[in-house]
Amino acid sequence: MKFKFDKNAKQFIKNKKIDNIVIQTDNDTKSACCGLGAIDFNVYTNCKEKIKNFKKVKLDNVEIYYEPAMDFYFEENEEILIALIGIFSFKKLAIANEVNILK
């Protein structure tokens, strides 16, 4: 797995002085049509206390911690895009890749 930031995410990380990112799989089952067969990821910033047995990657001076379970959803050489979503002051980082678990 290779992580990558989009342009807006890089600027957001710099402005907010984010040192680390923690990515967890969202284990809540969705009952909506859009949630069937898809998996989401929660992205936390400057939240090192959430890591347990997470894997660590460093990218652009930012430590990225992710659950080992993510290895099941992404190929070894697949690129994971961390993007900025939201408007005005309601912005946050998110995984831009779609993961279909029904394939």
Buried (B, 14 or more C-beta within 10 A) or exposed (E): BEBBBBEEBBEBBEEEEBEBBBBBBBEEEEEEEEEEEBBBBBBBBEBEEEBEEBBEBEBEEBBBBBBEEBEEBBEEEEEBBBBBBEEEEEBEBBBBBEBEEEE
